[in-house]
Amino acid sequence: MLNRMKDAVDAQLRDQQAGFRKDRLSTDQIATLQIIVEQSVEWNSSLYINFIDYEKAFDSVDRRTLWKLFRHHGVPEKIVNIIRNSYDGLQCKVMHVGQLTDAFPVRRGVRQGCLLSPFLFLLVVNWIMKTSTSEGKHGTKWTAQNQLHDLDFADDLALLSHTHEQMQMKTASVTAVSASVASTYTKGKPRSSNTTPRTAIQSLLMAKLWKM
């Protein structure tokens, strides 16, 4: 089932997302980010990077949004119904002081430990970032025709901009779209390559790599 979903969806996902995808690695994202930082230093160009890490990522997903995204990406209706039915009536118990509580309904989030869950969450993150950057502004120049707005690995995002004002606008946009699907994140502090030594930025990137 997971492979069938990936076959239907993967080609529609943003190139900036490398998490839970075949032949894509976090090390590729780190290398790209290092190149961007080094070019910024070499060209004496301002660069702001805001690292975002979603809190309790799997627990925060709005399932109604997820079902809509399935259909939007052309996932076969039979698969959508199977997954949706598996979540209907889902209940949970909590161990407290050595005893289980009564069962209570769980209406939000995807299952922890399920093979499908990482890919389900990826659909939500992809939609958040696609919507947030739909105007095509406030990124960094990557090619003569294209801007690079972010580099992502699952729920770890690195937003990119040339000015502090642009970064504030981009972060606000990501925050608003995330809130619409009930996803919250740990807010990072934008860092500027003009004021941060290259070695410090490289150390920061490596720290993110180990976290991933």
C-alpha positions as CSV (number, residue, x, y, z in Angstrom):
1,M,0.0,0.0,0.0
2,L,2.8,2.4,0.9
3,N,4.6,1.7,-2.4
4,R,1.4,2.4,-4.4
5,M,0.9,5.7,-2.6
6,K,4.5,6.7,-3.3
7,D,4.1,5.8,-7.0
8,A,1.0,8.0,-7.2
9,V,2.4,11.0,-5.2
10,D,6.3,11.1,-5.3
11,A,6.6,12.9,-8.6
12,Q,4.3,15.6,-7.4
13,L,6.3,16.4,-4.3
14,R,8.6,19.5,-4.2
15,D,12.2,18.9,-5.1
16,Q,13.2,20.7,-1.9
17,Q,11.9,17.9,0.2
18,A,14.3,14.9,0.7
19,G,12.7,13.1,3.7
20,F,11.4,9.6,3.4
21,R,12.0,9.6,-0.4
22,K,14.0,7.1,-2.5
23,D,17.6,8.1,-3.3
24,R,17.4,11.3,-1.3
25,L,19.6,11.9,1.7
26,S,19.9,14.5,4.5
27,T,23.6,14.8,3.6
28,D,22.6,16.1,0.2
29,Q,20.6,18.9,1.8
30,I,23.5,19.7,4.1
31,A,25.9,19.9,1.2
32,T,23.6,22.2,-0.7
33,L,23.2,24.4,2.3
34,Q,26.9,24.6,2.7
35,I,27.4,25.6,-0.9
36,I,24.8,28.4,-0.5
37,V,26.5,29.7,2.7
38,E,30.0,29.6,1.0
39,Q,28.7,31.4,-2.1
40,S,27.1,34.1,0.2
41,V,30.4,34.6,2.0
42,E,32.4,34.7,-1.3
43,W,30.0,37.2,-2.9
44,N,29.6,39.2,0.3
45,S,25.8,38.7,-0.1
46,S,23.4,38.7,2.9
47,L,21.8,35.4,3.7
48,Y,19.3,34.5,6.4
49,I,18.5,30.9,7.4
50,N,15.7,30.0,9.7
51,F,15.7,26.4,11.0
52,I,12.3,25.1,11.8
53,D,11.5,21.8,13.6
54,Y,7.9,20.8,14.0
55,E,6.9,19.8,17.6
56,K,5.2,16.4,18.0
57,A,4.9,16.2,14.3
58,F,2.9,13.0,14.0
59,D,0.5,14.0,16.8
60,S,-0.5,17.4,15.2
61,V,-1.7,16.3,11.8
62,D,-5.3,17.3,10.9
63,R,-6.7,14.1,9.3
64,R,-9.4,15.9,7.3
65,T,-6.7,17.8,5.6
66,L,-4.8,14.5,5.0
67,W,-7.8,12.9,3.3
68,K,-8.2,15.9,1.0
69,L,-4.5,15.8,0.1
70,F,-4.8,12.1,-0.8
71,R,-7.4,12.9,-3.4
72,H,-5.6,16.1,-4.6
73,H,-2.5,14.0,-5.4
74,G,-4.5,11.2,-7.1
75,V,-4.2,8.5,-4.5
76,P,-6.6,5.7,-5.6
77,E,-9.9,6.0,-3.7
78,K,-9.7,2.4,-2.5
79,I,-6.5,3.2,-0.7
80,V,-7.9,6.4,0.7
81,N,-10.9,4.5,2.1
82,I,-8.8,1.7,3.6
83,I,-6.5,4.2,5.5
84,R,-9.4,6.4,6.5
85,N,-11.4,3.5,7.9
86,S,-8.4,2.3,9.9
87,Y,-8.5,5.6,11.8
88,D,-12.3,5.7,12.3
89,G,-13.1,5.1,16.0
90,L,-9.4,5.1,17.0
91,Q,-9.0,5.0,20.8
92,C,-6.1,5.2,23.1
93,K,-5.2,4.4,26.8
94,V,-2.5,6.0,28.9
95,M,-0.5,4.3,31.6
96,H,-0.7,6.4,34.8
97,V,0.7,5.4,38.2
98,G,1.0,1.9,37.0
99,Q,-2.6,1.6,35.7
100,L,-4.3,2.1,32.4
101,T,-6.8,4.9,32.0
102,D,-10.2,4.4,30.4
103,A,-10.1,4.5,26.6
104,F,-10.6,7.9,24.9
105,P,-11.0,8.8,21.3
106,V,-8.0,10.1,19.3
107,R,-9.2,12.4,16.5
108,R,-6.0,14.0,15.4
109,G,-2.5,12.8,14.3
110,V,-1.1,9.7,12.7
111,R,0.0,6.5,14.4
112,Q,3.4,6.4,16.0
113,G,5.5,3.4,14.6
114,C,3.3,2.8,11.6
115,L,5.2,2.5,8.3
116,L,2.7,4.7,6.6
117,S,2.9,7.6,9.0
118,P,6.1,9.3,7.8
119,F,4.8,9.5,4.3
120,L,1.4,10.7,5.5
121,F,3.1,13.5,7.4
122,L,5.3,14.3,4.4
123,L,2.1,15.2,2.4
124,V,1.1,17.7,5.0
125,V,4.6,19.4,5.1
126,N,4.8,19.5,1.3
127,W,1.4,21.2,1.2
128,I,2.5,23.7,3.9
129,M,5.6,24.7,2.1
130,K,4.1,24.7,-1.4
131,T,1.3,27.0,-0.2
132,S,3.7,29.2,1.8
133,T,6.0,29.8,-1.2
134,S,3.4,29.9,-3.9
135,E,4.1,33.6,-4.8
136,G,7.7,32.7,-5.7
137,K,9.2,35.6,-3.8
138,H,11.7,36.1,-0.9
139,G,14.0,33.2,-1.7
140,T,17.7,33.1,-2.6
141,K,18.9,33.1,-6.2
142,W,19.8,29.6,-7.2
143,T,19.8,29.7,-11.0
144,A,19.3,32.6,-13.5
145,Q,15.6,31.8,-13.6
146,N,14.9,30.2,-10.2
147,Q,14.9,31.0,-6.5
148,L,15.5,28.5,-3.7
149,H,13.1,29.2,-0.8
150,D,13.9,26.3,1.5
151,L,15.6,23.0,2.0
152,D,13.6,20.3,3.8
153,F,14.2,16.9,5.3
154,A,10.9,15.6,6.7
155,D,9.8,18.0,9.4
156,D,13.2,19.8,9.6
157,L,13.1,22.9,7.4
158,A,15.6,25.5,6.5
159,L,14.0,28.7,5.2
160,L,16.2,30.9,3.0
161,S,16.1,34.6,2.3
162,H,18.4,37.5,1.5
163,T,16.9,40.0,4.0
164,H,15.6,39.9,7.5
165,E,12.3,41.5,6.3
166,Q,11.8,38.8,3.7
167,M,12.6,36.1,6.3
168,Q,10.0,37.5,8.7
169,M,7.4,37.5,5.9
170,K,8.2,33.9,4.9
171,T,8.2,32.7,8.5
172,A,4.9,34.3,9.1
173,S,3.5,32.6,6.0
174,V,4.7,29.2,7.1
175,T,3.3,29.8,10.6
176,A,-0.1,30.7,9.3
177,V,-0.4,27.8,6.9
178,S,0.9,25.4,9.6
179,A,-1.8,26.7,12.0
180,S,-4.5,25.9,9.4
181,V,-3.6,22.2,9.7
182,A,-2.9,22.4,13.5
183,S,0.9,21.9,13.1
184,T,3.2,23.9,15.4
185,Y,7.0,24.1,15.4
186,T,9.9,25.2,17.5
187,K,10.7,28.7,16.3
188,G,14.3,29.2,15.3
189,K,16.1,32.5,15.2
190,P,17.1,33.7,11.7
191,R,20.9,33.6,11.2
192,S,22.8,35.9,8.9
193,S,25.9,34.8,7.1
194,N,27.1,38.4,7.2
195,T,27.4,38.4,11.0
196,T,28.1,34.7,11.6
197,P,31.6,33.3,10.8
198,R,31.6,30.6,8.2
199,T,33.0,28.0,10.7
200,A,30.1,28.7,13.1
201,I,27.6,28.2,10.3
202,Q,29.2,25.0,9.2
203,S,29.1,23.7,12.8
204,L,25.4,24.6,13.0
205,L,24.7,22.7,9.8
206,M,26.6,19.6,11.1
207,A,24.6,19.8,14.3
208,K,21.4,19.7,12.2
209,L,22.8,16.8,10.3
210,W,23.3,14.7,13.4
211,K,19.8,15.6,14.6
212,M,18.3,14.4,11.4
